[in-house]
Structure formats: structure tokens, C-alpha cells
Amino acid sequence: MDIKSLKLFQHLANTLHFSKTAAAMYVSPPTLTRVITRLELECEATLFVRNNRSVVLTHAGQRLLEFAEHTLSQYAVLKQELKSKEEALSGELSLYCSVTASQSYLPAMLDKLQQEYPLVDIKLDTGDHALSIDKVASGQVDISLAMQTPNFPSHVAFGKFDVVPLVLIVPKNMSVERWEDVSWQQVQVVMPARGLSMRIVNEWFVEQHIRPRIYAQVSGNEAIVSMVALGLGVGFVPSIVLENSVVKNKVRALTVPNIEPYQLGICYLKARAEEPLIKTLTQLFVS
């Protein structure tokens, strides 16, 4: 049982997909299969139940995953400690975040990181914010900027660094100054189709005893801003999304003090919390 085999096993245990792990870890599918078979022989236990449709981690596999995460984390700590104490912190971290977060937060964060730790390289990937937690939970990236959710994975750590309010946006030509002035019986609402925003907005309407007239359900907060700017309805979006929108001058933001805000932070695997790069990054940015 070696470090490379444990890394392959850890990745597969999180993805439960042989082809994805083989591609991500730069090995062939037959090589990955041989590594898992060898680990099963060494452990004298079945680690995965496999069929044509799915891969499932067994109880023995879960125990080995706990061992692998602990061992790999300690190995990373050991490698860092073996370096000269005078040597500056260095290495590469993969980071995932939404496009909006990359525009709003990353410039200042990366500038601070570059000033204090110039030998640390960040490999950045951007996309849908709804994927941020899964990217870390499955081992695809080291860290991500994500919103805390009620069903946050137990093996993923979260360190908050900002609170982002949701605002109600209305078309610029709508003659309302406060959210209480909105005629909900007449106005149409552009709703989020999924994710954290959908839960928060739905709960707010229930609490206010409002039955919204839904015009459309869309994926992505940027799409809500665009549709409201076209005069197709009103909607709720995080304030940072509105601040970075190219059509923000075509809508008006109304403060809604009694709606749950986003908790924005850095997330990473708990098993890797003591690794020097991750520990340093979280200490640098988490409030």
C-alpha cells in the first residue's frame, strides 16, 4: 500500500466513477482497476461494489477512506515539515468559484496572497456556484468559495469570510421605492430554478403570506437580473451579483431586511485542514 495508491483510492471513493478518476488522476482505467484490486487483496476485503450502472463504497471501503484521508494529510504535513524552516511557503492549490465571486472577491484575495506568499500558485476554475461544494467534496479541487447550506457535507469544513444580502430588484421604470409597495397580486416574479436562492426566496414568500405570480424559473442569478432589466418581472438576487451586472443601471434594488442572507466562505476537506497551504489560506482570509 503506497501513497499513490491511496490517492487514487481516495479520489475514486469520492467520485464513485472509474472513468472520471482515471482521467483526473492521469492513469488508464485498467491501471486504476489493478490498483483497487491490489488494495482489496492487501486489505482482504471488498472496497467497492460494482455493476454496469453504479459503484458503491462498502463499509470496509469507508474505513479505508478514513485511513487514507488521515494518512495523506499527515504525509502532506510531514513533507512540509521536512523542508528547511527558512524556506518560504510554496506549492499549488486548485480553487473553484463562481464567475461573480472571481470578480468580486478574488482580485483582493489573490493580491494579498501574492504579497505574503509569492511562491504559492493558485490554479483557478470558475463556473456555476451551485457546484462549489461538490467540487471540494469529490476531491476535484483543493478549496472553493461557496455558500453555506443547511445540508452542508459533514466531511467538508467551512470558514465564513463575508455575509451577502439578497436584494429585491425591480425594473427601473417601476414606480416603487420600498418592497412593501410592490403589488404582488399584479407583478410577475422571476424565480431561481434551484439551489440556495430558491429555498431562501420560497421561504420568504411563505413567511410573508405571499403567493407569487411566477413568470419564469431560471438557473443563475445573472439571468434573473437580465430578465428583470427587460421588464419581465421582479426577482431576488445576491447584492454582489447585481454590483457586477452589465445591466445593473436598468434595475432598481430594494432592501428587504427580513430575508436570509448568504454566508460566503472558503470550504475544504476537514481531513486536510492541517495541511500547510490550506491552513495558511484559511487563516489569511477567514474572519
C-alpha positions as CSV (number, residue, x, y, z in Angstrom):
1,M,0.0,0.0,0.0
2,D,1.7,3.2,-1.2
3,I,0.8,6.9,-1.3
4,K,-0.1,6.9,-5.0
5,S,-2.5,4.0,-4.5
6,L,-4.1,5.8,-1.5
7,K,-4.5,9.0,-3.6
8,L,-6.2,7.0,-6.4
9,F,-8.4,5.2,-3.9
10,Q,-9.4,8.5,-2.2
11,H,-10.4,10.1,-5.4
12,L,-12.4,7.1,-6.6
13,A,-14.1,6.9,-3.2
14,N,-15.3,10.4,-3.6
15,T,-16.3,10.3,-7.3
16,L,-17.5,6.7,-7.4
17,H,-16.7,6.8,-11.1
18,F,-13.8,4.9,-12.5
19,S,-13.5,6.8,-15.8
20,K,-13.7,10.2,-14.1
21,T,-11.0,9.3,-11.6
22,A,-8.7,7.7,-14.2
23,A,-8.9,10.9,-16.3
24,A,-8.5,13.3,-13.4
25,M,-5.5,11.3,-11.9
26,Y,-3.9,10.7,-15.4
27,V,-3.9,6.9,-15.3
28,S,-5.6,4.5,-17.6
29,P,-8.9,2.7,-16.4
30,P,-7.1,-0.7,-16.4
31,T,-4.4,0.7,-14.2
32,L,-6.9,2.1,-11.8
33,T,-8.7,-1.2,-11.7
34,R,-5.5,-3.0,-10.9
35,V,-4.6,-0.6,-8.1
36,I,-8.1,-1.1,-6.5
37,T,-7.8,-4.9,-6.9
38,R,-4.4,-4.9,-5.2
39,L,-5.7,-2.8,-2.3
40,E,-8.6,-5.2,-1.9
41,L,-6.2,-8.1,-1.8
42,E,-4.0,-6.3,0.8
43,C,-7.0,-5.4,2.9
44,E,-8.6,-8.8,2.4
45,A,-11.9,-7.0,1.9
46,T,-14.2,-5.7,-0.8
47,L,-13.8,-1.9,-1.1
48,F,-16.4,-1.3,-3.8
49,V,-19.5,-3.0,-5.1
50,R,-19.5,-2.6,-8.9
51,N,-22.0,-3.3,-11.6
52,N,-22.7,-1.9,-15.0
53,R,-24.6,1.1,-13.6
54,S,-23.0,2.2,-10.4
55,V,-20.1,2.0,-8.0
56,V,-20.8,1.9,-4.2
57,L,-18.4,2.2,-1.4
58,T,-18.6,-0.7,1.1
59,H,-18.2,-0.4,4.9
60,A,-14.6,-1.7,4.5
61,G,-14.1,0.9,1.8
62,Q,-15.4,3.7,4.1
63,R,-12.9,2.6,6.8
64,L,-10.0,2.6,4.3
65,L,-11.1,6.1,3.1
66,E,-10.9,7.4,6.7
67,F,-7.4,5.9,6.9
68,A,-6.4,7.2,3.5
69,E,-7.5,10.8,4.3
70,H,-5.7,10.8,7.6
71,T,-2.5,9.2,6.1
72,L,-2.4,11.6,3.1
73,S,-3.0,14.6,5.3
74,Q,-0.2,13.6,7.7
75,Y,2.0,12.8,4.7
76,A,1.5,16.4,3.3
77,V,2.3,17.8,6.7
78,L,5.4,15.7,7.0
79,K,6.7,16.8,3.6
80,Q,6.2,20.4,4.5
81,E,7.9,20.0,7.9
82,L,10.9,18.3,6.3
83,K,11.6,21.4,4.3
84,S,14.0,23.9,5.7
85,K,12.3,26.3,8.2
86,E,13.8,29.2,6.3
87,E,12.2,28.1,3.0
88,A,9.1,30.1,2.1
89,L,5.7,28.5,1.9
90,S,5.2,27.3,-1.7
91,G,3.1,24.9,-3.7
92,E,0.0,24.9,-5.8
93,L,-3.7,24.9,-4.8
94,S,-6.7,24.4,-7.1
95,L,-9.5,26.8,-6.4
96,Y,-13.1,26.9,-7.7
97,C,-15.6,29.7,-7.5
98,S,-18.4,31.3,-9.5
99,V,-17.6,34.0,-12.1
100,T,-19.2,36.6,-9.8
101,A,-17.1,35.6,-6.9
102,S,-14.0,35.7,-9.1
103,Q,-14.8,39.3,-10.0
104,S,-15.9,40.5,-6.5
105,Y,-13.5,38.8,-4.1
106,L,-10.6,37.1,-5.9
107,P,-8.6,40.2,-7.0
108,A,-8.1,41.4,-3.4
109,M,-7.7,37.9,-2.0
110,L,-5.1,36.9,-4.6
111,D,-3.3,40.2,-4.3
112,K,-3.0,39.7,-0.5
113,L,-1.8,36.1,-1.0
114,Q,0.8,37.2,-3.6
115,Q,2.2,39.8,-1.3
116,E,2.6,37.5,1.7
117,Y,3.3,34.2,-0.1
118,P,4.6,34.8,-3.6
119,L,5.6,31.2,-4.2
120,V,2.1,29.9,-3.8
121,D,0.3,29.3,-7.1
122,I,-3.4,29.2,-7.5
123,K,-5.0,27.1,-10.2
124,L,-8.4,28.8,-10.8
125,D,-11.5,27.2,-12.2
126,T,-14.8,29.1,-12.5
127,G,-18.4,28.0,-13.1
128,D,-21.8,27.6,-11.6
129,H,-21.7,28.5,-7.9
130,A,-24.1,25.5,-7.2
131,L,-21.1,23.2,-7.9
132,S,-18.7,24.8,-5.5
133,I,-19.3,22.4,-2.6
134,D,-19.4,19.2,-4.7
135,K,-16.1,20.2,-6.3
136,V,-14.4,20.0,-2.9
137,A,-16.4,17.1,-1.5
138,S,-15.5,14.9,-4.5
139,G,-11.8,15.9,-4.4
140,Q,-11.8,17.7,-7.8
141,V,-10.3,20.9,-6.2
142,D,-8.5,21.7,-3.0
143,I,-10.7,24.7,-2.0
144,S,-13.6,26.6,-3.2
145,L,-15.6,29.8,-2.4
146,A,-19.0,28.6,-1.5
147,M,-22.3,29.5,0.2
148,Q,-23.1,27.6,3.4
149,T,-26.2,25.5,3.1
150,P,-28.4,23.6,5.6
151,N,-27.3,20.2,4.1
152,F,-23.6,21.0,4.1
153,P,-21.5,17.8,3.8
154,S,-20.2,16.7,7.2
155,H,-16.7,15.9,5.9
156,V,-16.3,19.4,4.4
157,A,-15.1,22.4,6.5
158,F,-16.5,25.9,6.1
159,G,-14.9,29.2,7.1
160,K,-17.0,32.3,6.6
161,F,-15.5,35.5,5.3
162,D,-18.5,37.5,4.3
163,V,-22.3,37.9,4.6
164,V,-24.0,38.7,1.3
165,P,-27.6,40.2,1.5
166,L,-30.2,39.4,-1.1
167,V,-32.0,42.4,-2.6
168,L,-35.3,42.6,-4.5
169,I,-34.7,44.1,-7.9
170,V,-37.4,45.7,-10.0
171,P,-37.4,47.3,-13.5
172,K,-36.1,50.9,-13.4
173,N,-39.4,52.2,-14.7
174,M,-41.5,50.6,-11.9
175,S,-42.8,53.2,-9.6
176,V,-42.0,51.6,-6.2
177,E,-39.5,52.8,-3.6
178,R,-39.9,50.1,-0.9
179,W,-40.5,46.3,-1.2
180,E,-43.7,46.8,0.8
181,D,-45.1,48.9,-2.1
182,V,-44.9,46.1,-4.6
183,S,-48.3,44.9,-5.7
184,W,-47.7,41.1,-5.5
185,Q,-51.2,40.4,-7.0
186,Q,-50.2,42.1,-10.2
187,V,-46.4,41.9,-10.6
188,Q,-44.7,38.8,-12.0
189,V,-41.7,37.1,-10.3
190,V,-38.6,35.6,-11.9
191,M,-37.7,32.8,-9.6
192,P,-34.4,30.8,-9.2
193,A,-34.9,27.3,-10.5
194,R,-32.7,25.5,-7.9
195,G,-30.1,25.9,-5.2
196,L,-29.8,28.1,-2.1
197,S,-31.6,31.1,-3.6
198,M,-34.7,29.0,-4.5
199,R,-35.0,27.8,-0.9
200,I,-34.5,31.3,0.7
201,V,-36.9,33.0,-1.7
202,N,-39.6,30.4,-1.3
203,E,-39.3,30.5,2.5
204,W,-39.6,34.3,2.4
205,F,-42.8,34.3,0.3
206,V,-44.3,31.8,2.7
207,E,-43.3,33.9,5.8
208,Q,-44.9,37.0,4.1
209,H,-48.0,35.1,3.2
210,I,-47.4,36.0,-0.5
211,R,-48.3,33.7,-3.3
212,P,-46.1,34.9,-6.2
213,R,-47.2,35.1,-9.8
214,I,-44.2,33.2,-11.3
215,Y,-43.2,34.4,-14.8
216,A,-40.2,32.0,-15.2
217,Q,-37.8,29.9,-13.2
218,V,-34.2,30.3,-14.4
219,S,-30.8,28.9,-13.5
220,G,-28.2,31.5,-12.4
221,N,-28.7,34.8,-10.6
222,E,-27.2,36.7,-13.6
223,A,-30.2,35.5,-15.7
224,I,-32.6,36.9,-13.1
225,V,-31.0,40.3,-13.4
226,S,-31.2,40.2,-17.2
227,M,-34.9,39.3,-17.2
228,V,-35.8,41.9,-14.7
229,A,-33.9,44.5,-16.7
230,L,-36.0,43.6,-19.7
231,G,-39.1,44.4,-17.7
232,L,-40.3,40.8,-17.4
233,G,-40.9,40.8,-13.7
234,V,-39.1,41.3,-10.3
235,G,-36.7,39.0,-8.5
236,F,-34.3,38.4,-5.7
237,V,-30.5,38.2,-6.3
238,P,-27.4,38.5,-4.1
239,S,-26.1,42.1,-3.9
240,I,-22.7,41.1,-5.4
241,V,-24.3,39.7,-8.5
242,L,-26.1,43.0,-9.1
243,E,-23.0,45.0,-8.5
244,N,-21.2,43.1,-11.2
245,S,-24.0,43.0,-13.7
246,V,-23.6,44.9,-17.0
247,V,-27.4,45.8,-16.9
248,K,-27.5,47.0,-13.3
249,N,-28.4,50.5,-14.4
250,K,-31.7,49.2,-15.8
251,V,-33.0,47.9,-12.5
252,R,-33.6,49.3,-9.0
253,A,-32.6,47.4,-5.9
254,L,-34.9,47.5,-2.9
255,T,-33.7,46.5,0.6
256,V,-35.5,43.6,2.2
257,P,-34.2,43.4,5.8
258,N,-36.1,40.2,6.8
259,I,-34.7,37.8,4.2
260,E,-32.0,35.4,4.9
261,P,-28.5,36.5,3.6
262,Y,-25.9,34.3,2.0
263,Q,-23.0,33.1,4.2
264,L,-20.0,33.1,1.9
265,G,-16.8,31.4,2.8
266,I,-13.9,29.0,2.0
267,C,-14.6,25.3,2.0
268,Y,-12.2,22.4,2.1
269,L,-12.0,18.8,3.3
270,K,-11.8,18.6,7.1
271,A,-9.2,15.8,6.7
272,R,-6.9,18.3,5.0
273,A,-7.3,21.2,7.5
274,E,-3.8,20.9,8.9
275,E,-2.0,20.9,5.5
276,P,0.2,24.0,5.4
277,L,-1.2,25.6,2.3
278,I,-4.8,25.1,3.2
279,K,-4.3,26.1,6.8
280,T,-2.4,29.3,5.8
281,L,-5.0,30.3,3.2
282,T,-7.9,29.9,5.7
283,Q,-6.1,31.8,8.3
284,L,-5.4,34.6,5.8
285,F,-9.0,35.1,4.7
286,V,-11.5,33.6,7.2
287,S,-12.9,36.1,9.6
